[in-house]
Amino acid sequence: MESVAELHKHIDELSFAIDVQLEALKSLEKRRSDARRVLNSRLDPVARLPLEISTEIFKLCTPTFPRPVLAKEPLKFLHVCRLWREIAVSCPSLWTGIQINGNESTDPEFYEACSNWLGRARPLPLSISLHGSVDVPLGVLLKRFACHIAHLELYIPDDSSLYGVQWEVPFPSLQTMEIIFFSSKEAGEDSEMSDDSEFDVDIFYDSCIDLLLGAPSLVECIFNSIQYATDLERDRAMHTSLRHLRLGTPSVYLISYRSWNSANILLYLKLPALETLHLTDLDISPGDFVSFFSESGCAASLQALYMDISNNDEWHFSSDLLSLCFRPFAALKTLEFFHGIEHDFMLFIEVLGSAQDFLPNLNHFFLHGYFGKPSHWKALLDMMLSRGSARNGSLQSVKVMSRNIPNGMDPDAGVLLRICELVKEGMSIYVGTLYTNLI
């Protein structure tokens, strides 16, 4: 019988032999892995390409819009093989954009995956699209990468969701921002949007203004479905970089609901660099409209203006009102109206045709309103002839759209001939409904 000492010695010898075999097995596994990698490199066309070309192929396989989400490209590249993983990880531009579902943010692994994703972009500008509530983990994530975020989209259900964004931390690199507020009805999978569904949402101007001030380099901003609650006890906030502001989506582009947005926020802003302004729900008076441009000092440099004035009784055009509100826009190139009152916009067309110093640089004129009388053709033709002459006109395109045009509203032969001459000279002309051009 073996002694205890001999048994210990025997066990040690067996353990040593096992270790030797394990090392040999590891060596064999490594040699097999290396052989497979060499084989894959000879069979895989990607492996035979220069790294620059491989990364370009990967980028072409990754969508830029909508933003890629977790479990899709480029994350899938990491699980094909080690070579593909090395290529994907070595290409920061693959990881600059991501769409995040806020409902999953309570999962620690989800937060870590998002953090790793954005971290691979290293110093490149980031584009983040966030859907749902912004809770503390996502707020921390945004705060961590605040210096690199250049484009931010927030699709959030209510005003409280903005707290997690932590706007007390500046976002110095932010260039574009889109904030869309949706109600619980809109968020439901089986629910349909209705005309009053957006009234479930409470978004206050203070939050929107704070968003702007938290991004001093912001160039373009969209606020969709904000509502006016009460007057604010604050002075006008100055933002010196914002060039493009859109408040809502025009109702003509929507199918099942109207985007209610309050232009009243302009009472609390100064935007001296503004070049483009979209106003869906024009709930301010002409005087407040003029005051905004006067305080901002941007009327003379405004390039494009989109206005839906169909629901504001204060905007009945007169010669004095047109002169007060629109004559300062000397550099305006694009003007789009959404209007439902016949005589108002015809007066606007008549003034355009008779006063060359009224919007002298207008290139594109779009009108959504009622077009239903033969006399409208003459007023429109006179304006186009005055503004669109090949010799001295600047007008390049005219679009007049009406929901319904009565039968027999085709232009007579003489008017149609003159319009066709303008088209031959290079002017783009559309007069009709959404589906039919009478020209």
Secondary structure by P-SEA (a helix, b strand, c coil): cccaaaaaaaaaaaaaaaaaaaaaaaaaaaaaaaaaaaaaaaacccccccaaaaaaaaaaacccccccccccaaaaaacccaaaaaaaaacccccccccccccccccaaaaaaaaaaaaaacccbbbbbbcccccaaaaaaaaaacccccbbbbbccccccccccccccccccccbbbbbbbccccccccccccccccccccccaaaaaaaaaacccccbbbbccccccccccccbbbbccccbbbcccccccccccccccccccccccccccccbbbbccccccaaaaaaaaaaacccccccbbbbcccccccccccaaaaaacccccccccbbbbbcccaaaaaaaaaaaaccccccccccbbbbbcccccaaaaaaaaaaaaaccccccccccbbbbbbccccccccccaaaaaaaaaaaaabbbbbbcccccccc
